[in-house]
Amino acid sequence: MPQLTLPATEESAPIPKDWPDNDEQLLDFSSDGGRPQRENYWCLKDAFEGVQVFGGTGSGKSSGSGQALARAFLEANLGGLVLTAKTDEVLAWKRYAEQTGRVSDLLIVSPDSLWRFNFLKYEQTRPGAGAGHTENLVNLFCSILEAADKKQSGSGDAYWMRTLKQLLRNAIDLITISTGEVDLPAIYRVITTAPLSVAEAADETWQKESVCFALIEHAQSQAAEKKREKDFELTRNYWLREFPSLAGDTRSIIVSVFTSMADCFMRGIFRDLFCTDLNFSPEDSFKGRIIILDLPVKEYNELGQFAQVLFKFVWQRAVERRVPPGISRIQAEQTIRPVFLWADESQFFVNSYDSLFQSTARSSRACTVYLTQNLPSYHANLPGHNARAEADAFLGNLQTKIFHANGDPSTNNWASESIGKTKQLRFSGNMTESQGARAASAQHSAGGNQVFDYLVQPQEFTVLRTGGPENEYKVEAVIFQGGRRWLSPGKEPKPQNYLRHVFPQVYPPVKEG
């Protein structure tokens, strides 16, 4: 079994800087084969603003811009978290690591590995002032439940979420007051042995058999010692009065929502991975490790999705609190390693917290790279009736957009709208002919007018090169970055707000030495 990796603390020795400065080049988006142009360099400060890659199936997004970004992050010695949807993604990352000398930094979490992450134990013992706080544990569960219930909608959503949080909050408080440590089976037993009526709560037979009641009795003697009398009063009242008094349908729904999710993590390989030991943590990526969750959605279905969304949320929160308050940007650049969050087929992993995380990712020195086929994939996988607004808010915080070949009209129109319109001069002309008794005659006319039209037409995204031998293993893309002026290729480069770029699918071997 690997040794427990202790999370980094402020007292730990500083990490020697082996990563680039914020304005050093990671990628050169100058024209293929042309003279490098510094204006088209893409740096860490650009990566911190986030990347969204769109491309239809077979467009070359993963082997084109995806491969280029992954290799750039590895060559720059970044740590990271990789979420997997397809079964071959781990093999691709192993290949990238071999080509960039980072094999020893891979931390691959799979059912066959010895790595274990007891998420509740981590949340209780992690660095930071909020460790063990009930509300943080509740929010952790809610992030998983959001992934589990993508289709919830209607005006009652807020009510159901509040009642579910109340259920979890009181279960966790009861356990921590009584025993000091909380685990998933204990939460499950409290909820499933709670009284279903006020009369049952007073029944001696129920009291003798109920884990919930046994913990209430034990917590009563512990509350004063732990200075949590007020919390105990609230949780005792909830379990003996409020919960039994809920309408039967309401109670059964919120209990079922929790137990159906918890059941996944209390069985087989997922119990072993997430409810037993703790020998790695998000903080490993801060030291340069590449944590790859080899639990592909295509193989493990919704269980793989839930597990990866859970760890992603924990990782994001760890990233957000790792920068000490008051540290200057220059100090952070020299002492805090940049990290990246990577998700191909990102529609499986996106949730409402991503937008909030990305809004402060620059100060957290975190680079988000999400790859998906099209815009509707986000609309379909974000929960509730505000899915479109949430998708727009999230995408608005990912400043670099890379568009590969796509057959989806809504995505192509959105890409054209994002790049924008400009004044363009359109010419028109006509010719008329007439045949008279004596001779033929012709009349010509020409004119022009100014119109606002797309800089890049939607149909242009349908014919971008997709790689493979027929395209000389070259993948074409259109790159847009908010607030960025690129230099167009050619003898007389001109500034513009988008760039066409060709990514190679095949890279030459890395020369030793």
HUZICOR-V375648 format. One record per backbone hydrogen bond with DSSP energy under -1.0 kcal/mol. CO is the residue of the C=O (numbers start at 0). NH is the residue of the N-H. E is the energy in kcal/mol with one decimal. If there is no record, write none. Layout:
co;nh;e
CO;NH;E
CO;NH;E
This chain:
co;nh;e
8;11;-1.2
20;23;-1.6
21;44;-2.3
26;41;-3.1
30;33;-2.2
36;39;-2.4
37;40;-1.8
39;28;-2.5
41;25;-2.9
41;26;-2.0
42;46;-2.1
43;47;-2.7
46;49;-1.9
48;398;-2.2
49;399;-2.3
50;369;-2.3
51;401;-2.6
52;371;-2.4
53;403;-2.8
55;58;-2.3
59;63;-1.7
60;65;-3.0
63;67;-2.0
64;68;-2.5
65;69;-2.4
66;70;-2.6
67;71;-1.9
68;72;-2.3
69;73;-2.1
70;74;-2.8
71;75;-1.4
72;77;-2.1
73;76;-1.7
78;339;-1.7
79;290;-2.7
80;341;-2.8
81;292;-2.4
84;297;-2.7
85;88;-1.2
87;91;-1.6
88;92;-2.2
89;93;-2.3
90;94;-2.0
91;95;-2.4
92;96;-2.4
93;97;-2.3
94;98;-2.2
95;99;-1.2
96;101;-2.9
101;104;-1.6
102;105;-1.6
104;289;-2.9
106;291;-2.3
108;293;-2.2
109;112;-1.4
115;278;-2.3
116;118;-1.2
117;121;-2.6
118;122;-2.2
119;123;-1.4
120;124;-1.4
121;125;-2.0
122;131;-2.4
127;130;-1.5
129;132;-2.1
132;136;-1.7
133;137;-2.4
134;138;-2.4
135;139;-1.6
136;140;-1.8
137;141;-2.1
138;142;-1.7
139;143;-1.1
140;144;-2.4
141;145;-2.1
142;146;-1.2
143;147;-1.9
144;148;-1.5
148;151;-1.0
151;383;-1.5
153;156;-1.4
155;159;-2.2
156;160;-2.5
157;161;-2.2
158;162;-2.6
159;163;-2.2
160;164;-2.5
161;165;-2.2
162;166;-2.0
163;167;-2.3
164;168;-3.0
165;169;-2.1
166;170;-1.9
167;171;-2.8
168;172;-2.3
169;173;-2.1
170;174;-1.9
171;175;-2.7
172;176;-2.5
173;177;-1.8
174;178;-3.4
182;186;-1.9
183;187;-2.4
184;188;-2.4
185;189;-2.3
186;190;-2.2
187;191;-2.4
188;192;-1.2
196;200;-1.8
199;202;-1.3
202;206;-2.1
203;207;-2.0
204;208;-1.4
205;209;-2.0
209;213;-1.8
210;214;-2.2
211;215;-1.8
212;216;-2.5
213;217;-2.0
214;218;-2.9
215;219;-1.5
218;222;-2.2
221;225;-2.1
222;227;-3.1
223;226;-1.2
227;231;-2.5
228;232;-2.4
229;233;-2.0
230;234;-2.5
231;235;-2.9
232;236;-2.2
233;237;-2.0
234;238;-2.3
235;239;-2.2
236;240;-1.7
236;241;-2.0
237;242;-3.7
240;244;-1.2
242;245;-1.2
246;250;-2.7
247;251;-2.4
248;252;-2.0
249;253;-2.1
250;254;-2.1
251;255;-2.1
252;256;-2.5
253;257;-1.6
254;258;-2.9
255;259;-2.4
257;261;-3.0
258;262;-2.3
260;263;-1.0
266;270;-1.5
267;271;-1.8
268;272;-2.4
269;273;-2.2
270;274;-2.1
272;116;-3.6
273;118;-1.1
276;117;-1.0
280;283;-1.9
281;284;-1.5
283;286;-1.1
283;288;-1.8
284;287;-1.3
288;79;-2.1
289;106;-2.8
290;81;-3.0
291;108;-2.9
291;293;-1.2
292;294;-2.3
295;298;-1.3
295;299;-3.2
296;300;-1.9
299;302;-1.3
300;304;-1.7
301;305;-2.9
302;306;-2.3
303;307;-1.8
304;308;-2.4
305;309;-2.3
306;310;-2.1
307;311;-2.5
308;312;-2.2
309;313;-2.0
310;314;-2.9
311;315;-2.9
312;316;-2.2
313;317;-2.0
314;318;-2.5
315;319;-2.0
316;320;-1.2
323;326;-1.6
327;331;-2.4
328;332;-2.1
329;333;-1.3
330;334;-1.5
331;335;-2.5
337;78;-1.6
338;366;-2.6
339;80;-2.5
340;368;-2.8
341;82;-2.8
342;370;-2.5
344;347;-1.9
345;348;-1.5
345;349;-1.6
350;353;-1.5
352;356;-2.6
353;357;-2.7
354;358;-1.4
356;359;-1.2
359;363;-1.3
360;365;-2.3
364;338;-1.9
366;340;-3.1
367;50;-2.7
368;342;-2.2
369;52;-2.9
370;345;-2.8
371;54;-1.3
374;377;-1.3
374;378;-1.5
375;379;-2.3
377;381;-1.8
383;386;-1.0
385;389;-2.6
386;390;-2.6
387;391;-2.6
388;392;-2.4
389;393;-2.4
390;394;-2.8
391;395;-2.0
393;396;-1.2
394;397;-1.2
398;481;-1.5
399;51;-2.7
400;479;-2.8
401;53;-2.8
402;477;-2.3
404;55;-2.6
407;411;-2.2
408;412;-2.8
409;413;-2.0
410;414;-2.4
411;415;-2.1
412;416;-2.5
413;417;-2.4
414;418;-2.2
415;419;-2.3
419;454;-2.3
421;452;-2.1
423;450;-2.8
425;448;-2.3
427;446;-2.9
429;444;-2.3
431;442;-3.1
433;440;-2.6
438;435;-1.6
440;433;-2.9
442;431;-2.7
444;429;-2.4
446;427;-3.0
448;425;-3.0
450;423;-3.2
452;421;-2.2
456;459;-1.7
457;460;-1.3
458;461;-1.2
460;405;-2.0
464;475;-2.1
467;470;-1.4
467;472;-3.2
468;471;-1.5
470;473;-1.0
472;504;-2.6
473;466;-1.3
474;502;-3.5
476;500;-2.6
477;402;-3.0
478;498;-2.0
479;400;-3.7
480;483;-2.2
485;495;-2.4
493;487;-2.8
495;485;-3.4
498;478;-3.4
500;476;-2.3
502;474;-3.1
